[in-house]
Amino acid sequence: MCTALFPSPDGADGRICWSMFKPVPTEAAASMPLWRRPTTLLFVMALTMPIAFNTWSALLNNFVIEAANFDGADIGLLHTVREIPGFLAIGVIAVILFVREQVLGLVSLMMLGVATAVTAWFPSLGGLLTITLLSSIGFHYYETVNQSLQLQWLPKTRAPQILGWLVAAGSAATLVVYSLIALLWEPLGLTYNIVFLLAGGTTTVLAIFCLLAYPQFDAPHPQTKRLILRRRYWLYYALQFMAGARRQIFVVFAGFMMVEKFGFAVHELTSLYLINLMINMIAAPLLGRAVARFGERRTLIFEYTGLALVFAAYGGLYWFSWGVVLAGVLYVVDHILFGLALALKTYFQKIADPSDIAPTAAVAFTINHIAAVVLPVTLGLLWVVSPAAVFALAACMALISLTLSLLIPRHPEPGNETIFVKWRSAAPAE
């Protein structure tokens, strides 16, 4: 029997069963309490996911080296396995035939939390590959759905600013996690097992809360629930492919470099993460405003130019034996530039048919992870021979992305997805 717990949009006493199963149009959600609206749910999820994922990320490099004696090839293999579910994110299209996107996202978030909680129980190559695969399924399916819901629920006029604030919210949650690790790791003698359990458990509990406390929101436009590949989205697909390649350099090798080359301990690497987060909490909303003001074309040109310089400088750390201070500065700048990726989301939101958002989010996530599946293990082998060569290759990737970003029109919209469209329309008829 249902018990009265939450108010329904019409003001009558709602029930928890209503909250879980009765669809509510996003337009009607405006009359609901602020804490139960779609945008608020996006913020709660933005706060919840980093607790597990970024705890795992912060401890991973030290844990695998200390507990499992990983080398560059091993860490490359682990990240290749971690990216396989991202490559298979296209499967979301099949799942949402039977499960609502919102439910799938929260269940995936719970899976991420549980897998993170038990990570320290498997201190071997085989064990870590298995548990990483499970946590990655949760993370990548959550992220696929989350990006889809963001673009469906947020109005185009406010999307860049709100996306910037969502990034800032995630940074705030991660800042709390990293601060606790940096401040309490040595004084309390924390272990990997305790920290993984607390972080994963917290994410799991919050995901269950979101599943029970929020109604199922219906976006204004019903989503196409089949595989979609449209020719007019080709530039978005290409940029997503290169974004996946760029992300692996930062996620896999930049942090690994700080531990392997410069000998960073857990609390030292976490302190560097804290600097990133404090800057990002301020910078992310400003980056969102910058995208809204200057447009996706200029923003992405700036990002990829900066990335090419950063990756070349990473290589210089090995070629010219530059010091740890410069390495830390480059790592922070790299992280800031990473935040400009929201411009790619809003570019697609502007050019997409509204009903294409969910299936294209899944397709784009898969495309993003094609390079992500191949690069970690291959670059991990190259890393054993020459870490500098890895970063030189990354600089070349950034230049390719820069070239692609030059093809984005100043005012993208359906029918004006690339600069070639205007050129074709301006060409004289034969």
BELDAJO-V125095 format. One record per pair of residues at least 12 apart in sequence whose C-alpha atoms are under 8 Angstrom apart, sorted by the first residue. I is the first residue (numbers start at 0). J is the second residue. Records with the same first field share a line. If there is no record, write none. Layout:
I = J  J
This chain:
1 = 14  15  16
2 = 14  15
3 = 15
5 = 18  212
6 = 31
7 = 31
8 = 27  28  30  31
9 = 30
15 = 211  212
17 = 214
18 = 211  212  213  214  215
19 = 210  211  212  213  214  215
20 = 214  215
21 = 214  215
22 = 214  215  216  217
23 = 214  215  216  217
24 = 216  217  218  219
25 = 37  152  216  217  218  219
26 = 219
28 = 216
35 = 212  213  214
37 = 152  216
38 = 152  153
40 = 209  213
41 = 145  149  165
42 = 165  168
43 = 209
44 = 206
45 = 165  166  168  169
46 = 168  169  171  172
47 = 169  172  202  205  206
48 = 108  169  202
49 = 169  170  172  173
50 = 172  173  176  198  199  201  202
51 = 111  112  115  116  195  198  199  201  202
52 = 111  115  138
53 = 173  176
54 = 173  176  177  194  195  198
55 = 115  195
57 = 177  265  268  269  272
58 = 191  265
60 = 254  255  258
61 = 258  264  265
62 = 191
63 = 122
66 = 122  123
67 = 122  123  124
69 = 124
71 = 379  380  382  383
72 = 376  379  380  382  383
73 = 124  379
74 = 251  375  376  379
75 = 251  375  376  377  378  379  380
76 = 375  376  379
77 = 127  128  131
78 = 251  372  375  376
79 = 371  372  373  374  375  376
80 = 128  131  132  372
81 = 128  131  132  135
82 = 135  368  371  372
83 = 132  368  372
84 = 132  135  136  139  140
85 = 135  136  139  140  364  365  367  368
86 = 364  365  366  367  368  369  371  372
87 = 365
88 = 139  140  143  361  362  364  365
89 = 358  361  362  364  365
90 = 361
91 = 140  143  144  361
92 = 224  225  226  357  358  361
93 = 224  225
95 = 224
96 = 224
100 = 144  148
101 = 144  148  215  216
102 = 210  215
103 = 140  141  144
104 = 140  141  142  144  145
105 = 141  206  207  209  210
106 = 137  206
107 = 136  137  138  140  141
108 = 137  138  141  202  203  206
109 = 137  202  203  204  206  207
110 = 133  134  136  137  138  203
111 = 133  134  135  136  137  138  199  202  203
112 = 134  198  199  200  201  202  203
113 = 134  199  200  203
114 = 130  131  133  134  199
115 = 130  134  195  196  198  199
116 = 192  195  196  197  198  199  200
117 = 130  192  195  196  199
118 = 130  131  192  195
119 = 191  192  195
120 = 192
143 = 360  361  364
144 = 357  360  361
146 = 360
147 = 356  357  360
148 = 357
150 = 344  345  348  356
151 = 218  219  220  353  356
152 = 218
155 = 345  348  349
158 = 345
159 = 287  288  290  291  341  342  345
160 = 284  287  288  291
161 = 284  287
162 = 284  287  341
163 = 283  284  285  286  287  288  341
164 = 283  284  287
166 = 279  280  283  284  338
167 = 279  280  281  282  283  284
168 = 280
170 = 276  277  279  280
171 = 276  277  280
173 = 276
174 = 273  276  277
177 = 269  270  272  273
178 = 269  270  273
180 = 266  269
181 = 265  266  267  269  270
182 = 266
184 = 266
220 = 353  354
221 = 354
222 = 353  354  355  356  357  358
223 = 354  355  357  358
224 = 357  358
225 = 358
226 = 358  359  362
227 = 355  358  359  362
228 = 359  362
231 = 416
232 = 350  351  416
234 = 403  406  407  416  417
235 = 343  346  347
236 = 363  366
237 = 403
238 = 343  400  403  404
239 = 363  364  366  367
240 = 366  367  368  369  370
241 = 367  370  396  397  399  400
242 = 367  400
243 = 366  367  368  369  370  371
244 = 367  368  370  371  374  396
245 = 393  396  397
246 = 371
247 = 371  374  375
248 = 390  393
249 = 333
251 = 375
253 = 330
257 = 326
261 = 323
271 = 327  331
274 = 331
275 = 331  334  335
278 = 335
279 = 335  338
282 = 335
283 = 338
286 = 338  339
287 = 339  341  342
290 = 342
294 = 342  409  410
295 = 342  343  345  346  407  409
296 = 404  405  407  408  409
298 = 339  342
299 = 339  340  342  343  401  404
300 = 401  404  405
302 = 336  337  339
303 = 397  398  400  401
304 = 397  398  401
305 = 336
306 = 333  336  394  397
307 = 393  394  395  396  397  398
308 = 394
309 = 329  332  333  394
310 = 390  391  393  394
311 = 390  391  393  394
312 = 329
313 = 326  329  387  390
314 = 386  387  388  389  390  391
315 = 387
316 = 387
317 = 386  387
318 = 387
346 = 411
349 = 411  412  413
350 = 411  412  413  414  415  416
351 = 412  413
352 = 413
406 = 418  419
